[in-house]
């Protein structure tokens, strides 16, 4: 017999919620409904403004932006690889790991 809250479980399935839980262990989170581009722009505006205030000359600003980009590229590459591994691990569990067998006297859903 299926659990009565199955529809509620499916309503809570949200990539941002899952990510937040895996990274921070918190289950209360309000998903950000902005597009990826809007989230990136909002998250990066302040650092680029700060760099512009510190390095008013074009060449110095370009060098600082390049340094920042190199650091962010390293994070992006590592976290993308970790995300791919996490996804592959979840797929492996879904496809190849058997569900625990019910104990004697328990019903199987």
FIVEXRO-562649 format. One record per residue: residue in three letters; x, y, z of N, C-alpha, C in turn. Coordinates in nm, 2 decimals, padded with zeros to 4 digits. Last residue first. Layout:
! residues N
+------+--------+--------+--------+--------+--------+--------+--------+--------+--------+
! rest !   n_px !   n_py !   n_pz !  ca_px !  ca_py !  ca_pz !   c_px !   c_py !   c_pz !
+------+--------+--------+--------+--------+--------+--------+--------+--------+--------+
!  Ala !      X !      Y !      Z !      X !      Y !      Z !      X !      Y !      Z !
...
+------+--------+--------+--------+--------+--------+--------+--------+--------+--------+
***
This chain:
! residues 109
+------+--------+--------+--------+--------+--------+--------+--------+--------+--------+
! rest !   n_px !   n_py !   n_pz !  ca_px !  ca_py !  ca_pz !   c_px !   c_py !   c_pz !
+------+--------+--------+--------+--------+--------+--------+--------+--------+--------+
!  Unk !  00.57 ! -00.27 !  00.01 !  00.49 ! -00.17 ! -00.06 !  00.52 ! -00.18 ! -00.21 !
!  Unk !  00.53 ! -00.57 !  00.19 !  00.61 ! -00.50 !  00.09 !  00.53 ! -00.40 !  00.02 !
!  Unk !  00.48 ! -00.62 !  00.54 !  00.43 ! -00.62 !  00.40 !  00.53 ! -00.54 !  00.32 !
!  Unk !  00.64 ! -00.85 !  00.77 !  00.62 ! -00.71 !  00.71 !  00.56 ! -00.72 !  00.57 !
!  Unk !  00.69 ! -01.12 !  00.82 !  00.57 ! -01.06 !  00.88 !  00.54 ! -00.92 !  00.83 !
!  Unk !  01.04 ! -01.09 !  00.80 !  00.92 ! -01.18 !  00.81 !  00.81 ! -01.11 !  00.88 !
!  Unk !  01.13 ! -00.78 !  00.64 !  01.15 ! -00.89 !  00.74 !  01.02 ! -00.97 !  00.75 !
!  Unk !  01.19 ! -00.72 !  00.30 !  01.11 ! -00.70 !  00.42 !  01.14 ! -00.82 !  00.51 !
!  Unk !  01.52 ! -00.64 !  00.18 !  01.41 ! -00.73 !  00.18 !  01.33 ! -00.71 !  00.31 !
!  Unk !  01.61 ! -00.33 !  00.05 !  01.62 ! -00.42 !  00.16 !  01.50 ! -00.51 !  00.16 !
!  Unk !  01.66 ! -00.31 ! -00.30 !  01.59 ! -00.26 ! -00.18 !  01.61 ! -00.37 ! -00.07 !
!  Unk !  01.98 ! -00.33 ! -00.45 !  01.85 ! -00.39 ! -00.42 !  01.79 ! -00.32 ! -00.30 !
!  Unk !  02.14 ! -00.12 ! -00.67 !  02.13 ! -00.17 ! -00.53 !  01.99 ! -00.22 ! -00.50 !
!  Unk !  02.11 ! -00.04 ! -00.94 !  02.18 ! -00.16 ! -00.91 !  02.17 ! -00.21 ! -00.76 !
!  Unk !  01.96 !  00.20 ! -00.98 !  01.96 !  00.10 ! -01.07 !  02.01 ! -00.04 ! -01.02 !
!  Unk !  02.00 !  00.37 ! -00.76 !  01.87 !  00.35 ! -00.81 !  01.86 !  00.23 ! -00.90 !
!  Unk !  02.28 !  00.37 ! -00.73 !  02.20 !  00.32 ! -00.62 !  02.06 !  00.29 ! -00.67 !
!  Unk !  02.35 !  00.48 ! -00.98 !  02.40 !  00.35 ! -00.94 !  02.31 !  00.29 ! -00.83 !
!  Unk !  02.24 !  00.74 ! -00.94 !  02.19 !  00.65 ! -01.05 !  02.23 !  00.51 ! -01.02 !
!  Unk !  02.40 !  00.83 ! -00.73 !  02.26 !  00.82 ! -00.71 !  02.20 !  00.72 ! -00.82 !
!  Unk !  02.65 !  00.83 ! -00.86 !  02.63 !  00.75 ! -00.74 !  02.48 !  00.73 ! -00.72 !
!  Unk !  02.61 !  01.02 ! -01.06 !  02.63 !  00.89 ! -01.10 !  02.61 !  00.79 ! -00.98 !
!  Unk !  02.57 !  01.25 ! -00.90 !  02.46 !  01.20 ! -00.98 !  02.48 !  01.06 ! -01.02 !
!  Unk !  02.83 !  01.26 ! -00.78 !  02.71 !  01.25 ! -00.70 !  02.60 !  01.19 ! -00.78 !
!  Unk !  02.98 !  01.30 ! -01.02 !  03.00 !  01.18 ! -00.94 !  02.88 !  01.16 ! -00.85 !
!  Unk !  02.88 !  01.55 ! -01.09 !  02.86 !  01.44 ! -01.18 !  02.88 !  01.31 ! -01.11 !
!  Unk !  02.96 !  01.70 ! -00.87 !  02.82 !  01.69 ! -00.90 !  02.79 !  01.57 ! -00.99 !
!  Unk !  03.24 !  01.69 ! -00.90 !  03.18 !  01.63 ! -00.78 !  03.03 !  01.61 ! -00.80 !
!  Unk !  03.26 !  01.83 ! -01.14 !  03.31 !  01.69 ! -01.13 !  03.24 !  01.62 ! -01.01 !
!  Unk !  03.17 !  02.08 ! -01.06 !  03.10 !  02.01 ! -01.17 !  03.14 !  01.86 ! -01.16 !
!  Unk !  03.36 !  02.14 ! -00.86 !  03.22 !  02.12 ! -00.82 !  03.14 !  02.05 ! -00.93 !
!  Unk !  03.59 !  02.17 ! -01.03 !  03.59 !  02.07 ! -00.92 !  03.44 !  02.04 ! -00.88 !
!  Unk !  03.51 !  02.37 ! -01.21 !  03.55 !  02.24 ! -01.26 !  03.54 !  02.14 ! -01.15 !
!  Unk !  03.45 !  02.59 ! -01.03 !  03.35 !  02.54 ! -01.13 !  03.39 !  02.40 ! -01.17 !
!  Unk !  03.70 !  02.64 ! -00.91 !  03.58 !  02.59 ! -00.83 !  03.48 !  02.53 ! -00.92 !
!  Unk !  03.84 !  02.72 ! -01.14 !  03.89 !  02.60 ! -01.06 !  03.77 !  02.55 ! -00.98 !
!  Unk !  03.70 !  02.95 ! -01.21 !  03.71 !  02.83 ! -01.31 !  03.75 !  02.70 ! -01.23 !
!  Unk !  03.76 !  03.11 ! -01.00 !  03.62 !  03.06 ! -01.02 !  03.62 !  02.94 ! -01.11 !
!  Unk !  04.03 !  03.16 ! -01.05 !  03.99 !  03.10 ! -00.93 !  03.85 !  03.04 ! -00.94 !
!  Unk !  04.01 !  03.29 ! -01.31 !  04.09 !  03.16 ! -01.29 !  04.05 !  03.09 ! -01.16 !
!  Unk !  03.86 !  03.51 ! -01.24 !  03.80 !  03.41 ! -01.33 !  03.88 !  03.28 ! -01.32 !
!  Unk !  04.04 !  03.65 ! -01.08 !  03.92 !  03.60 ! -01.02 !  03.86 !  03.50 ! -01.11 !
!  Unk !  04.24 !  03.70 ! -01.27 !  04.27 !  03.62 ! -01.15 !  04.15 !  03.57 ! -01.09 !
!  Unk !  04.09 !  03.86 ! -01.45 !  04.15 !  03.74 ! -01.50 !  04.18 !  03.64 ! -01.38 !
!  Unk !  04.04 !  04.08 ! -01.28 !  03.93 !  04.00 ! -01.34 !  03.97 !  03.87 ! -01.38 !
!  Unk !  04.30 !  04.17 ! -01.25 !  04.23 !  04.13 ! -01.14 !  04.11 !  04.04 ! -01.18 !
!  Unk !  04.36 !  04.24 ! -01.52 !  04.44 !  04.14 ! -01.45 !  04.37 !  04.08 ! -01.33 !
!  Unk !  04.17 !  04.44 ! -01.56 !  04.17 !  04.32 ! -01.65 !  04.25 !  04.21 ! -01.58 !
!  Unk !  04.26 !  04.63 ! -01.38 !  04.13 !  04.57 ! -01.36 !  04.12 !  04.44 ! -01.44 !
!  Unk !  04.51 !  04.69 ! -01.49 !  04.50 !  04.64 ! -01.36 !  04.37 !  04.57 ! -01.33 !
!  Unk !  04.42 !  04.80 ! -01.74 !  04.50 !  04.69 ! -01.74 !  04.51 !  04.62 ! -01.60 !
!  Unk !  04.25 !  05.03 ! -01.65 !  04.20 !  04.92 ! -01.74 !  04.29 !  04.79 ! -01.73 !
!  Unk !  04.25 !  05.15 ! -01.32 !  04.31 !  05.14 ! -01.45 !  04.27 !  05.02 ! -01.53 !
!  Unk !  04.12 !  05.11 ! -01.08 !  04.06 !  05.20 ! -01.17 !  04.12 !  05.19 ! -01.31 !
!  Unk !  04.08 !  04.89 ! -00.86 !  04.17 !  04.89 ! -00.98 !  04.10 !  04.98 ! -01.09 !
!  Unk !  03.88 !  04.92 ! -00.67 !  04.02 !  04.90 ! -00.63 !  04.12 !  04.93 ! -00.74 !
!  Unk !  03.65 !  04.95 ! -00.82 !  03.68 !  05.06 ! -00.72 !  03.83 !  05.05 ! -00.68 !
!  Unk !  03.65 !  04.71 ! -00.96 !  03.65 !  04.83 ! -01.03 !  03.69 !  04.95 ! -00.94 !
!  Unk !  03.62 !  04.53 ! -00.75 !  03.74 !  04.53 ! -00.83 !  03.76 !  04.66 ! -00.91 !
!  Unk !  03.35 !  04.60 ! -00.67 !  03.47 !  04.62 ! -00.58 !  03.60 !  04.62 ! -00.65 !
!  Unk !  03.21 !  04.52 ! -00.90 !  03.21 !  04.66 ! -00.86 !  03.33 !  04.69 ! -00.76 !
!  Unk !  03.26 !  04.25 ! -00.88 !  03.31 !  04.32 ! -01.00 !  03.31 !  04.47 ! -00.97 !
!  Unk !  03.13 !  04.18 ! -00.64 !  03.28 !  04.16 ! -00.65 !  03.33 !  04.24 ! -00.77 !
!  Unk !  02.86 !  04.25 ! -00.70 !  02.93 !  04.32 ! -00.60 !  03.08 !  04.30 ! -00.61 !
!  Unk !  02.78 !  04.08 ! -00.92 !  02.79 !  04.22 ! -00.93 !  02.87 !  04.29 ! -00.83 !
!  Unk !  02.75 !  03.81 ! -00.86 !  02.88 !  03.86 ! -00.90 !  02.89 !  04.01 ! -00.91 !
!  Unk !  02.48 !  03.75 ! -00.80 !  02.59 !  03.71 ! -00.71 !  02.72 !  03.76 ! -00.74 !
!  Unk !  02.35 !  03.86 ! -01.02 !  02.32 !  03.91 ! -00.89 !  02.43 !  03.88 ! -00.79 !
!  Unk !  02.45 !  03.68 ! -01.22 !  02.47 !  03.82 ! -01.23 !  02.45 !  03.89 ! -01.09 !
!  Unk !  02.35 !  03.43 ! -01.12 !  02.50 !  03.45 ! -01.14 !  02.53 !  03.60 ! -01.14 !
!  Unk !  02.08 !  03.47 ! -01.14 !  02.14 !  03.44 ! -01.01 !  02.29 !  03.47 ! -01.01 !
!  Unk !  02.04 !  03.52 ! -01.41 !  02.01 !  03.63 ! -01.31 !  02.07 !  03.60 ! -01.18 !
!  Unk !  02.12 !  03.27 ! -01.51 !  02.19 !  03.39 ! -01.55 !  02.16 !  03.50 ! -01.45 !
!  Unk !  01.92 !  03.10 ! -01.40 !  02.06 !  03.08 ! -01.37 !  02.14 !  03.21 ! -01.40 !
!  Unk !  01.63 !  03.29 ! -01.30 !  01.71 !  03.21 ! -01.39 !  01.85 !  03.20 ! -01.35 !
!  Unk !  01.47 !  03.27 ! -00.97 !  01.54 !  03.34 ! -01.08 !  01.61 !  03.25 ! -01.18 !
!  Unk !  01.38 !  03.13 ! -00.76 !  01.31 !  03.11 ! -00.88 !  01.37 !  03.19 ! -01.00 !
!  Unk !  01.52 !  02.96 ! -00.51 !  01.54 !  03.08 ! -00.58 !  01.48 !  03.06 ! -00.72 !
!  Unk !  01.34 !  02.80 ! -00.24 !  01.40 !  02.80 ! -00.37 !  01.41 !  02.93 ! -00.44 !
!  Unk !  01.41 !  02.82 !  00.09 !  01.31 !  02.88 ! -00.01 !  01.38 !  02.88 ! -00.14 !
!  Unk !  01.44 !  02.55 !  00.31 !  01.50 !  02.64 !  00.22 !  01.40 !  02.69 !  00.12 !
!  Unk !  01.51 !  02.32 !  00.54 !  01.42 !  02.44 !  00.52 !  01.49 !  02.54 !  00.43 !
!  Unk !  01.70 !  02.13 !  00.58 !  01.59 !  02.10 !  00.49 !  01.49 !  02.21 !  00.47 !
!  Unk !  02.05 !  02.12 !  00.57 !  01.93 !  02.19 !  00.62 !  01.82 !  02.15 !  00.52 !
!  Unk !  02.29 !  02.03 !  00.49 !  02.22 !  01.95 !  00.58 !  02.09 !  02.01 !  00.64 !
!  Unk !  02.44 !  02.16 !  00.30 !  02.43 !  02.22 !  00.43 !  02.36 !  02.14 !  00.54 !
!  Unk !  02.45 !  01.99 !  00.07 !  02.57 !  02.07 !  00.11 !  02.56 !  02.12 !  00.25 !
!  Unk !  02.21 !  01.85 !  00.07 !  02.34 !  01.77 !  00.06 !  02.46 !  01.86 !  00.10 !
!  Unk !  02.02 !  02.06 !  00.09 !  02.03 !  01.95 !  00.19 !  02.16 !  01.88 !  00.19 !
!  Unk !  02.08 !  02.20 ! -00.15 !  02.09 !  02.26 ! -00.02 !  02.10 !  02.16 !  00.10 !
!  Unk !  02.01 !  02.00 ! -00.34 !  02.14 !  02.06 ! -00.33 !  02.17 !  02.12 ! -00.19 !
!  Unk !  01.74 !  01.98 ! -00.28 !  01.83 !  01.86 ! -00.27 !  01.97 !  01.91 ! -00.25 !
!  Unk !  01.65 !  02.23 ! -00.34 !  01.63 !  02.18 ! -00.21 !  01.72 !  02.06 ! -00.18 !
!  Unk !  01.71 !  02.25 ! -00.61 !  01.77 !  02.34 ! -00.52 !  01.76 !  02.29 ! -00.38 !
!  Unk !  01.54 !  02.05 ! -00.72 !  01.69 !  02.04 ! -00.73 !  01.76 !  02.13 ! -00.63 !
!  Unk !  01.28 !  01.91 ! -00.55 !  01.33 !  02.03 ! -00.61 !  01.48 !  02.02 ! -00.61 !
!  Unk !  01.01 !  01.76 ! -00.43 !  01.13 !  01.73 ! -00.51 !  01.17 !  01.85 ! -00.59 !
!  Unk !  00.78 !  01.82 ! -00.30 !  00.90 !  01.87 ! -00.24 !  01.02 !  01.84 ! -00.32 !
!  Unk !  00.59 !  01.69 ! -00.45 !  00.58 !  01.83 ! -00.45 !  00.71 !  01.89 ! -00.40 !
!  Unk !  00.64 !  01.42 ! -00.38 !  00.68 !  01.47 ! -00.52 !  00.67 !  01.62 ! -00.53 !
!  Unk !  00.55 !  01.43 ! -00.12 !  00.69 !  01.40 ! -00.14 !  00.73 !  01.45 ! -00.28 !
!  Unk !  00.28 !  01.47 ! -00.17 !  00.35 !  01.57 ! -00.10 !  00.50 !  01.55 ! -00.12 !
!  Unk !  00.21 !  01.23 ! -00.29 !  00.20 !  01.35 ! -00.37 !  00.28 !  01.46 ! -00.30 !
!  Unk !  00.25 !  01.05 ! -00.07 !  00.34 !  01.04 ! -00.19 !  00.33 !  01.17 ! -00.27 !
!  Unk !  00.12 !  01.02 !  00.17 !  00.19 !  01.15 !  00.15 !  00.27 !  01.15 !  00.02 !
!  Unk !  00.02 !  00.77 !  00.20 ! -00.07 !  00.87 !  00.16 !  00.00 !  01.00 !  00.13 !
!  Unk !  00.21 !  00.50 !  00.06 !  00.20 !  00.60 !  00.16 !  00.11 !  00.72 !  00.11 !
!  Unk !  00.06 !  00.22 ! -00.09 !  00.14 !  00.34 ! -00.10 !  00.11 !  00.43 !  00.01 !
!  Unk !  00.08 ! -00.12 !  00.00 !  00.00 !  00.00 !  00.00 !  00.09 !  00.12 !  00.00 !
+------+--------+--------+--------+--------+--------+--------+--------+--------+--------+
***
